[in-house]
Amino acid sequence: MARARTRNNPPGSTPGTGQAPELHRALGLVDFVLLVVGAVVGADVYVVSALGAASLGPAQIVAWLVAGVMAALIALAFVQCAAIVPEVGGSYAYARAAFGPFGGFLAGWALYLGEWIALPVFPLAFVTYLGTFIPSITTAERLTVAVALVVAASAVNLVGVRTGSALNDVLTVAKLLPLALLIVFGLVFAGAHPGRVTGNLTPFAPLGWSGLGAAIVPIFWAYAGFELAVLPAGEVREPRRTLPRGLLVGMTLVTVFYVLTAFAVVATLPWHRAATASRPLSDAFGAALSGLGLPARPGAVLMSLGGLIAIASVTEVFMLSLARLSYAMARDGLFPAAFARVDPRFRTPVVGLVFQAGSAIVLLPFVGLRSLIDVAVFFLGISYLITALAALRLARRNPAAALHVPGLRLLLALAALGGLALAAQLSLAQTAAGLGAMAGGVALFAWRRGAWTHRAELLAELHHQEEHFEAWAHRHERWLFHSVRRRPPGPPR
């Protein structure tokens, strides 16, 4: 009987208690540092180097440094929130815990808009790097490939396919290796041709410094992703020490990695060529190899291949995270209830996936990379601002859970100012459009919240009844099975 009771306990729970097990704290400092680096470094760096050169020339290196510091401060706010509110939903969950449902809606709506408006960026960048392998690709073919990428990424998420850890490791190496090689050959090129590098870096700020803010906006987008790294806070050993230290080390490594990548671009290419390049990293790698007496084509091919892998993988992740955000908000009655609908077979948020895929496909022919990134960062800045303010409030309410970081409140206040600064860099017309979208969401929330909440309660009750029935059926199936097994055999015929 003791063995039967133990078998009925959840795995990892205390025998006889029936309590659900706690998450296993298996991630140490090195594990968390690698998690931060892997979450941040992705496809974005393949896209924004040309945008930085167009705003500042070689001085874009300064923008990479400033954006890295801003990202580290804002990431600290996410770490503080995750330590107190380890729930699904990210900024939405943190703001809801700190300010209530309306504050949660504002943060979640801004985050949703920021990720939703950026969805077409990835297929557009994908077909750009595909041009290395198919130079004669037509506009219609580019659009077809972009649509196919969106459909494929959505289909993978729709059927609930989970990539194994081994494949994740391979993809991480595949996207980091070309960047590492670019840095190495860029530094070797600088050592072999210091005169050419000096010429490419002079003048350092040919367009002046007025474009610093405009350059930081797309460059900061390359640092986005740290909010995903802090989600497994419940699986980190000594989180109050490991999280801030790992974050500091991880963001420092990312910043150094990005600055060296930017240096390789501005050192090997004249700034006006980098500013107009559709594939700046491929062109920079090819120029470095050519300057060292090596064939340029392999470098361009390798960098473009790395870009394709990184962009394809991040498209799938973006689709996944956006659908989970709309699901979490709809489940709580703060978003249209249809987005909480889960496919009965695959257990995935089908409405959210179909909606975001369809809207991305509609936007593809009409948008450009720079405008999409700028508007996306505007909404992300609002979400970061609210998250930093939520971190301040949660830390004040729960002082025992505050991180052991000197000057924590000052750093969180700076993080809030960083989010505000990001949102303030757009043009007047873009800002007005962004604020209009936020106001439209607030109006829709005020109008439909009662209906959303009612539908969410009905769905939650239905889900609860389904789970109860499944548990009841499972118990009676076991009883019937045992009774059949124990029935004495009938008389022989």
C-alpha positions as CSV (number, residue, x, y, z in Angstrom):
1,M,0.0,0.0,0.0
2,A,2.9,2.4,0.8
3,R,4.2,1.8,-2.7
4,A,0.9,2.6,-4.3
5,R,0.6,5.8,-2.4
6,T,4.1,6.8,-3.5
7,R,3.3,6.1,-7.1
8,N,0.3,8.4,-7.0
9,N,2.5,11.4,-5.9
10,P,3.7,13.8,-8.5
11,P,7.3,13.1,-9.6
12,G,9.8,14.7,-7.3
13,S,7.2,15.4,-4.6
14,T,7.4,14.3,-1.0
15,P,5.9,10.8,-0.7
16,G,2.4,11.0,0.9
17,T,2.0,14.7,0.6
18,G,0.6,15.0,-2.9
19,Q,2.2,18.4,-3.3
20,A,3.5,19.4,-6.7
21,P,7.3,19.5,-6.9
22,E,9.3,22.7,-7.0
23,L,11.4,23.5,-10.0
24,H,14.9,22.0,-9.8
25,R,17.5,24.8,-9.3
26,A,20.1,23.4,-11.7
27,L,21.4,26.5,-13.4
28,G,24.6,28.0,-12.0
29,L,26.3,31.2,-12.9
30,V,28.0,29.9,-16.1
31,D,24.7,28.4,-17.3
32,F,22.8,31.6,-16.8
33,V,25.5,33.7,-18.5
34,L,25.3,31.4,-21.6
35,L,21.5,31.7,-21.4
36,V,21.7,35.5,-21.5
37,V,24.1,35.5,-24.4
38,G,22.1,33.0,-26.4
39,A,18.8,34.9,-25.8
40,V,20.2,38.2,-27.0
41,V,22.6,37.4,-29.8
42,G,20.4,36.6,-32.8
43,A,19.4,37.8,-36.2
44,D,19.1,41.5,-35.4
45,V,22.8,42.2,-35.7
46,Y,22.7,41.0,-39.3
47,V,20.1,43.7,-40.0
48,V,20.9,46.9,-38.1
49,S,24.7,47.5,-38.8
50,A,23.8,49.4,-42.0
51,L,21.2,51.5,-40.2
52,G,23.7,52.5,-37.6
53,A,26.2,53.5,-40.3
54,A,23.6,55.6,-42.1
55,S,22.9,57.6,-39.0
56,L,26.4,58.1,-37.5
57,G,29.0,56.6,-39.9
58,P,32.0,55.0,-38.0
59,A,30.7,56.6,-34.8
60,Q,28.0,53.9,-34.6
61,I,30.4,52.1,-32.3
62,V,29.5,54.6,-29.6
63,A,25.8,53.9,-30.2
64,W,26.5,50.1,-29.7
65,L,28.1,50.9,-26.3
66,V,25.3,53.2,-25.2
67,A,22.6,50.8,-26.2
68,G,24.4,48.0,-24.4
69,V,24.4,49.9,-21.1
70,M,20.7,50.8,-21.5
71,A,19.9,47.2,-22.2
72,A,21.7,46.0,-19.1
73,L,19.8,48.5,-16.9
74,I,16.5,47.5,-18.3
75,A,17.3,43.8,-18.1
76,L,18.0,44.4,-14.4
77,A,14.4,45.5,-14.0
78,F,13.2,42.3,-15.5
79,V,15.4,40.3,-13.2
80,Q,14.0,42.0,-10.2
81,C,10.4,41.5,-11.4
82,A,11.1,37.8,-12.2
83,A,12.5,37.2,-8.7
84,I,9.2,38.4,-7.2
85,V,6.6,37.4,-9.8
86,P,7.9,34.3,-11.7
87,E,4.8,34.0,-13.9
88,V,4.1,33.6,-17.6
89,G,3.5,36.9,-19.4
90,G,6.7,38.9,-18.8
91,S,6.0,42.6,-18.7
92,Y,2.3,42.0,-18.6
93,A,2.5,39.8,-15.5
94,Y,4.9,42.1,-13.7
95,A,2.8,45.2,-14.3
96,R,-0.4,43.5,-13.3
97,A,1.1,42.4,-10.0
98,A,2.4,45.9,-9.3
99,F,-0.4,48.1,-10.7
100,G,-3.4,45.9,-11.2
101,P,-5.3,44.8,-14.4
102,F,-5.1,48.1,-16.2
103,G,-1.4,48.5,-15.6
104,G,-0.9,45.0,-16.8
105,F,-3.0,45.7,-19.9
106,L,-0.9,48.8,-20.8
107,A,2.4,46.9,-20.5
108,G,1.1,43.8,-22.3
109,W,-0.6,45.9,-25.1
110,A,2.7,47.8,-25.7
111,L,4.7,44.6,-25.7
112,Y,2.2,42.9,-28.0
113,L,2.3,45.9,-30.5
114,G,6.1,46.0,-30.4
115,E,6.5,42.3,-31.2
116,W,3.6,42.2,-33.6
117,I,4.8,45.2,-35.7
118,A,8.2,43.7,-35.9
119,L,7.1,40.3,-37.3
120,P,7.6,41.2,-41.0
121,V,11.2,42.3,-40.2
122,F,12.5,38.7,-40.1
123,P,11.1,37.4,-43.4
124,L,12.2,40.7,-45.1
125,A,15.8,40.3,-43.8
126,F,15.7,36.6,-44.7
127,V,15.1,37.2,-48.4
128,T,17.7,39.9,-48.3
129,Y,20.4,37.5,-47.2
130,L,19.0,34.8,-49.5
131,G,20.1,37.1,-52.4
132,T,23.7,36.0,-51.8
133,F,22.8,32.5,-53.1
134,I,20.1,33.6,-55.6
135,P,21.2,37.0,-57.0
136,S,18.6,37.0,-59.7
137,I,15.6,36.5,-57.4
138,T,12.6,38.5,-58.5
139,T,10.3,40.6,-56.3
140,A,7.5,38.1,-56.6
141,E,9.9,35.3,-55.6
142,R,11.1,37.3,-52.6
143,L,7.6,37.8,-51.4
144,T,6.8,34.1,-51.9
145,V,9.8,33.1,-49.8
146,A,8.9,35.6,-47.1
147,V,5.4,34.3,-46.9
148,A,6.6,30.7,-46.8
149,L,8.9,31.5,-43.9
150,V,6.0,33.0,-41.9
151,V,3.8,30.0,-42.7
152,A,6.5,27.5,-41.8
153,A,7.3,29.2,-38.5
154,S,3.6,29.4,-37.6
155,A,3.0,25.7,-38.6
156,V,5.8,24.6,-36.4
157,N,4.3,26.4,-33.4
158,L,0.8,25.3,-34.3
159,V,1.6,21.6,-34.0
160,G,3.6,22.1,-30.9
161,V,6.9,20.8,-32.1
162,R,9.6,21.3,-29.6
163,T,13.2,21.6,-30.7
164,G,15.5,19.4,-28.7
165,S,18.3,20.8,-26.6
166,A,20.9,19.3,-28.9
167,L,19.4,21.0,-32.0
168,N,19.3,24.3,-30.0
169,D,23.0,24.0,-29.3
170,V,23.7,23.4,-32.9
171,L,21.7,26.4,-34.0
172,T,23.4,28.6,-31.3
173,V,26.8,27.7,-32.6
174,A,25.7,28.1,-36.2
175,K,24.6,31.7,-35.6
176,L,27.5,32.7,-33.4
177,L,30.3,31.1,-35.4
178,P,30.1,33.4,-38.5
179,L,30.0,36.5,-36.2
180,A,33.1,35.2,-34.3
181,L,35.0,34.6,-37.6
182,L,34.0,38.1,-38.8
183,I,35.5,39.6,-35.6
184,V,38.7,37.5,-35.9
185,F,39.3,38.4,-39.5
186,G,38.3,42.0,-39.0
187,L,40.9,42.3,-36.2
188,V,43.6,40.6,-38.4
189,F,42.7,42.9,-41.3
190,A,43.1,45.9,-38.9
191,G,46.5,44.7,-37.8
192,A,47.6,44.1,-41.4
193,H,46.3,47.3,-42.9
194,P,46.2,50.0,-40.2
195,G,46.3,52.8,-42.8
196,R,43.2,51.5,-44.6
197,V,41.4,51.2,-41.2
198,T,42.4,54.7,-40.2
199,G,41.0,56.0,-43.6
200,N,37.7,54.1,-43.1
201,L,37.4,55.5,-39.5
202,T,38.2,59.1,-40.5
203,P,36.2,61.3,-40.0
204,F,34.8,59.3,-37.1
205,A,31.5,61.2,-37.1
206,P,31.0,62.5,-40.6
207,L,27.3,63.2,-40.1
208,G,27.8,64.8,-36.7
209,W,26.3,63.5,-33.4
210,S,22.7,64.7,-33.9
211,G,21.8,61.2,-35.2
212,L,23.0,59.4,-32.0
213,G,19.4,58.9,-30.7
214,A,18.2,57.8,-34.1
215,A,21.0,55.2,-34.3
216,I,20.4,53.9,-30.8
217,V,16.8,52.9,-31.6
218,P,17.6,50.2,-34.3
219,I,20.8,49.2,-32.5
220,F,19.0,48.7,-29.2
221,W,16.7,46.3,-31.0
222,A,19.7,44.0,-31.5
223,Y,20.0,43.8,-27.7
224,A,16.3,42.9,-27.2
225,G,15.8,39.3,-25.9
226,F,17.2,39.7,-22.4
227,E,13.6,39.6,-21.2
228,L,13.4,36.0,-22.3
229,A,16.6,35.0,-20.5
230,V,15.2,35.9,-17.0
231,L,12.1,33.7,-17.3
232,P,13.6,30.5,-15.8
233,A,14.5,32.4,-12.6
234,G,13.0,29.5,-10.5
235,E,15.6,27.1,-11.9
236,V,18.7,29.2,-11.0
237,R,20.8,28.3,-7.9
238,E,21.0,31.2,-5.4
239,P,19.0,33.5,-7.7
240,R,19.4,36.6,-5.7
241,R,23.2,36.4,-6.3
242,T,23.4,34.5,-9.6
243,L,20.8,36.5,-11.5
244,P,22.3,40.0,-11.2
245,R,25.9,38.7,-11.5
246,G,25.1,36.5,-14.5
247,L,23.1,39.3,-16.1
248,L,26.0,41.7,-15.7
249,V,28.6,39.3,-17.1
250,G,26.3,38.1,-19.9
251,M,25.3,41.6,-21.1
252,T,29.0,42.7,-20.9
253,L,29.9,39.8,-23.1
254,V,27.1,40.6,-25.6
255,T,28.1,44.3,-25.6
256,V,31.8,43.5,-26.3
257,F,30.7,41.0,-29.0
258,Y,28.5,43.6,-30.7
259,V,31.0,46.4,-30.5
260,L,33.7,44.2,-32.0
261,T,31.3,43.2,-34.8
262,A,30.5,46.9,-35.4
263,F,34.3,47.6,-35.4
264,A,34.8,44.9,-38.0
265,V,32.2,46.5,-40.3
266,V,33.5,50.1,-40.0
267,A,37.1,49.0,-40.2
268,T,36.8,47.0,-43.4
269,L,34.1,49.1,-45.3
270,P,34.0,52.8,-45.9
271,W,31.0,54.1,-43.9
272,H,29.0,55.2,-47.0
273,R,29.3,51.7,-48.4
274,A,28.2,50.1,-45.1
275,A,25.3,52.6,-44.9
276,T,23.9,51.5,-48.3
277,A,24.8,47.7,-48.0
278,S,21.8,45.3,-48.0
279,R,24.0,42.7,-46.4
280,P,26.6,44.7,-44.4
281,L,28.1,41.8,-42.4
282,S,28.6,39.7,-45.6
283,D,30.2,42.6,-47.4
284,A,32.5,43.3,-44.4
285,F,33.6,39.7,-44.1
286,G,34.3,39.6,-47.9
287,A,36.3,42.8,-47.7
288,A,38.4,41.5,-44.8
289,L,39.2,38.3,-46.6
290,S,40.0,40.2,-49.9
291,G,42.3,42.5,-48.0
292,L,44.2,39.6,-46.6
293,G,44.7,38.1,-50.1
294,L,42.0,35.4,-49.7
295,P,38.9,34.9,-51.8
296,A,36.0,37.0,-50.7
297,R,33.1,34.8,-51.8
298,P,33.4,32.1,-49.1
299,G,33.2,34.8,-46.4
300,A,30.1,36.3,-47.9
301,V,28.5,32.9,-48.3
302,L,29.3,31.8,-44.7
303,M,28.0,35.1,-43.2
304,S,24.8,34.9,-45.3
305,L,24.2,31.3,-44.3
306,G,24.6,32.3,-40.6
307,G,22.2,35.1,-41.2
308,L,19.6,32.8,-42.7
309,I,19.9,30.3,-39.8
310,A,19.7,33.0,-37.2
311,I,16.7,34.8,-38.9
312,A,14.8,31.5,-39.4
313,S,15.3,30.4,-35.8
314,V,14.3,33.8,-34.3
315,T,11.2,33.9,-36.5
316,E,10.0,30.7,-34.9
317,V,10.8,32.0,-31.4
318,F,9.1,35.4,-32.1
319,M,5.9,33.6,-33.3
320,L,5.9,31.4,-30.1
321,S,6.4,34.3,-27.6
322,L,3.8,36.6,-29.2
323,A,1.2,33.9,-29.3
324,R,1.9,33.1,-25.6
325,L,1.6,36.7,-24.6
326,S,-1.8,37.1,-26.3
327,Y,-2.9,33.8,-24.7
328,A,-1.9,34.9,-21.2
329,M,-3.7,38.2,-21.5
330,A,-6.9,36.7,-23.0
331,R,-6.9,34.0,-20.3
332,D,-7.0,36.8,-17.7
333,G,-9.8,38.6,-19.5
334,L,-7.6,41.5,-20.8
335,F,-7.6,40.6,-24.5
336,P,-10.2,39.2,-26.9
337,A,-11.3,35.8,-25.4
338,A,-10.7,34.0,-28.8
339,F,-6.9,34.4,-28.3
340,A,-7.2,32.1,-25.2
341,R,-8.7,29.3,-27.4
342,V,-6.4,26.3,-27.5
343,D,-6.3,23.7,-30.3
344,P,-7.7,20.5,-28.7
345,R,-5.2,18.2,-30.5
346,F,-2.0,20.1,-30.3
347,R,-2.7,22.3,-27.2
348,T,-1.4,25.4,-28.8
349,P,-3.0,29.0,-29.0
350,V,-4.3,28.6,-32.6
351,V,-6.2,31.9,-32.9
352,G,-3.1,34.0,-31.9
353,L,-0.9,32.1,-34.2
354,V,-3.2,32.4,-37.2
355,F,-3.9,36.1,-36.6
356,Q,-0.3,37.1,-36.3
357,A,0.8,35.1,-39.3
358,G,-2.0,36.5,-41.4
359,S,-1.3,40.1,-40.4
360,A,2.4,39.7,-41.0
361,I,1.7,38.4,-44.5
362,V,-0.6,41.3,-45.3
363,L,2.0,43.8,-44.1
364,L,5.0,42.3,-46.0
365,P,4.6,44.1,-49.4
366,F,4.0,47.5,-47.8
367,V,6.7,48.1,-45.1
368,G,10.4,48.7,-44.8
369,L,12.9,47.5,-42.2
370,R,13.8,50.8,-40.7
371,S,10.3,52.1,-40.1
372,L,9.2,48.7,-38.6
373,I,12.2,48.6,-36.2
374,D,11.7,52.2,-35.1
375,V,8.0,51.8,-34.3
376,A,8.7,48.4,-32.6
377,V,11.3,49.9,-30.3
378,F,8.8,52.7,-29.5
379,F,6.3,50.2,-28.1
380,L,9.1,48.2,-26.5
381,G,10.3,51.4,-24.8
382,I,6.8,51.9,-23.3
383,S,6.7,48.3,-22.1
384,Y,10.2,48.6,-20.6
385,L,9.3,51.9,-18.8
386,I,6.2,50.3,-17.2
387,T,8.3,47.2,-16.3
388,A,11.0,49.3,-14.6
389,L,8.4,51.2,-12.6
390,A,6.8,47.8,-11.7
391,A,10.2,46.6,-10.5
392,L,10.5,49.7,-8.2
393,R,7.1,49.2,-6.7
394,L,7.5,45.4,-6.3
395,A,10.9,45.9,-4.6
396,R,9.4,48.4,-2.2
397,R,6.5,46.1,-1.4
398,N,8.8,43.1,-1.0
399,P,12.1,44.3,0.4
400,A,13.2,40.8,1.4
401,A,13.1,39.8,-2.3
402,A,15.0,42.9,-3.5
403,L,18.2,42.0,-5.4
404,H,21.6,42.5,-3.6
405,V,22.8,45.2,-6.0
406,P,24.3,48.5,-4.8
407,G,22.1,51.5,-5.7
408,L,19.3,49.2,-6.9
409,R,16.6,51.8,-6.8
410,L,18.7,54.3,-8.7
411,L,19.5,51.7,-11.3
412,L,15.9,50.8,-11.7
413,A,15.0,54.5,-12.1
414,L,17.7,54.8,-14.8
415,A,16.1,51.8,-16.5
416,A,12.7,53.6,-16.5
417,L,14.4,56.6,-18.0
418,G,16.0,54.4,-20.6
419,G,12.7,53.0,-21.7
420,L,11.3,56.5,-21.9
421,A,14.3,57.7,-24.0
422,L,13.8,54.8,-26.4
423,A,10.1,55.8,-26.9
424,A,11.0,59.5,-27.4
425,Q,13.3,59.0,-30.4
426,L,10.7,58.7,-33.1
427,S,9.5,61.5,-35.4
428,L,6.4,63.5,-34.5
429,A,4.3,61.6,-37.0
430,Q,5.5,58.2,-35.8
431,T,5.0,59.1,-32.1
432,A,1.5,60.3,-32.8
433,A,0.7,57.0,-34.6
434,G,2.2,55.0,-31.7
435,L,0.3,57.0,-29.1
436,G,-2.8,56.6,-31.2
437,A,-2.4,52.8,-31.2
438,M,-1.9,52.8,-27.4
439,A,-5.0,55.0,-27.0
440,G,-7.0,52.7,-29.3
441,G,-6.1,49.8,-27.1
442,V,-7.2,51.6,-24.0
443,A,-10.5,52.5,-25.6
444,L,-11.1,48.9,-26.7
445,F,-10.1,47.7,-23.2
446,A,-12.6,50.1,-21.6
447,W,-15.4,49.1,-24.0
448,R,-14.9,45.3,-24.1
449,R,-13.3,44.4,-20.8
450,G,-16.5,43.1,-19.3
451,A,-17.2,40.8,-22.2
452,W,-13.6,39.6,-22.3
453,T,-13.6,38.9,-18.6
454,H,-16.9,37.0,-18.8
455,R,-15.6,34.8,-21.7
456,A,-12.4,34.2,-19.9
457,E,-14.2,33.0,-16.8
458,L,-16.4,30.7,-18.9
459,L,-13.3,29.2,-20.6
460,A,-11.6,28.7,-17.3
461,E,-14.6,26.9,-15.9
462,L,-14.9,24.8,-19.0
463,H,-11.2,23.9,-18.8
464,H,-11.6,23.0,-15.1
465,Q,-14.6,20.8,-15.8
466,E,-12.7,19.0,-18.6
467,E,-9.7,18.3,-16.3
468,H,-12.1,17.1,-13.6
469,F,-13.9,14.8,-16.1
470,E,-10.6,13.4,-17.4
471,A,-9.4,12.7,-13.9
472,W,-12.7,11.0,-13.1
473,A,-12.5,8.9,-16.3
474,H,-9.0,7.9,-15.6
475,R,-9.8,6.7,-12.1
476,H,-12.8,4.6,-13.4
477,E,-10.8,3.2,-16.3
478,R,-8.2,1.9,-13.8
479,W,-11.0,0.4,-11.6
480,L,-12.6,-1.3,-14.6
481,F,-9.3,-2.6,-15.8
482,H,-8.4,-4.1,-12.4
483,S,-11.9,-5.7,-12.0
484,V,-11.6,-7.4,-15.4
485,R,-8.2,-8.7,-14.6
486,R,-9.3,-10.1,-11.2
487,R,-12.5,-11.8,-12.6
488,P,-12.1,-15.6,-12.1
489,P,-11.9,-17.5,-15.3
490,G,-15.1,-19.1,-16.5
491,P,-15.6,-22.9,-16.8
492,P,-13.9,-24.5,-19.8
493,R,-16.1,-25.1,-22.8
